[in-house]
Amino acid sequence: GTNACGNGTLSANFAVTVNQPPAINTQPNPSQTVCSGFPVSFSVITTGTGFTYQWKKGGANILGATSNTYSIPNVSTVDAGNYTVVVSGTSPCTSVTSENAVLIVNQDIEITNQPIAQLNCEGKNTSLSVTATGNISSYVWRKNGIPISNGGNISGATTPTITFTGLLLSNAGNYDVVISSPGGSCSQTLSNPASLTVTPVPKATISYAGTPFCNDITSEQSVNLSGSNAYTGGSYSAPTGLTLNASTGAITPSTSIAGSYVVTYTIAAAGGCSEVTATANVTITAIPTATISYAGSPFCKTITGVQTVTLSGTNTYSGGTFTAPAGLIINSTTGEITPSSSKAGNYTVTYTGPTSGGCAAAIATTNITITGLPTATISYSGTPYCKNTATGQAVTLSGTNAYTGGTYSAPTGLTINSTTGGITPSSSTAGNYLVTYTILAAGGCSAVTATANVTITAIPTATINYAATQF
């Protein structure tokens, strides 16, 4: 563009920010007189841009006093003095300082020991105390700013010491005490507040749902923990022999020693409360074992008396039941068998122990044989035999059960094969014989015999003659 002279240039537009310097429109109260123990405050009202505040006492900065109002909740004599506030704006504007505000603190009663905050457990006893000097006429304790009186578990509400007998959760709060005198410039003073914190008593219960546990369980078994208030985060303990995780309370039966244990859960002392414990009983059951046997097996079917079983084992093994396949007469409670009323054969007897203490039943087996009594008959179909019979003569053997494989015998004079029973008449001496077939004792049965009569006839001979040769 051009100027009035017809030449020249114009610059680009740019922004200009104008900050308002701080100004104090309302000064702090120039002078305040208060009694010790009561609150007081100073404040200013300002205008300007980007305020910051810093209150000072006697020219020294007061830590944390950085708003337009500075308050002292409980004045003491050391708070007396001159107060100002420096109000700063946005640079480069200069700061401004308020006029002096004078604080005068009167004290007819001096508190030498303030109440001290208390942390204690529900149900315990505690107290708050104040020590003061001066012409004192009364004490009035307050909770959260409200005067309280004696009653319930509270006593001493109008004395230097307020006492709580058997703390209640409702007793928790902030307490102070108003101390009065009969005259003077300050008839009352107020103590510092002291907090009373009441910790609820923790309660806990523990249990193990699966107890008793068998010693063969390899997986961890968890605890059931319930309770109220701060009941978690405790620790678990048990006597030696029980494998226990002290943090989680889980137990491992397979690595524990069989027995009965008391598990203790302990909540550590905290918040004024003593330690709290809860207990649960846990049983680890040893794995049962069992063995059975019948001393007389095999048994001959001729035995009419009952035959007892021998049962032995470890842990809870007795009181079970006995079973066997059909054919064997067995008492399911005692395990006794009766051979004479059983069928001959081989059997497996099974004993099943009781289930107990979380463990499966112990099972034991044994084999039993009932032997049928053998019977036999023998005969020689050709008897009597003439002594001139040179060929062997076989025996006829028949019978039941294990009747074969026996031996043959006869009196001297009869030629007999002791294994086959065959006889040879021609080499025998003529006569009558009793052949005996013997089945040896076996399978619990005694020896069995069978007999047959055999006759060897001598060859007849004859001679003839005539007394006279001529007739």
Helices and strands as residue ranges (DSSP letters): E 23-26, E 31-35, E 40-43, E 45-47, E 52-57, E 60-61, E 69-72, G 77-79, E 81-88, E 96-97, E 101-106, E 109-113, E 118-121, E 126-129, E 131-134, E 138-143, E 146-147, E 154-155, E 161-164, G 169-171, E 173-180, E 188-190, E 194-199, E 203-207, E 213-214, E 224-228, E 235-237, G 253-255, E 259-267, E 276-285, E 289-293, E 299-300, E 310-314, E 321-323, G 339-341, E 345-352, E 363-371, E 375-379, E 385-386, E 396-400, E 407-409, G 425-427, E 431-439, E 448-457
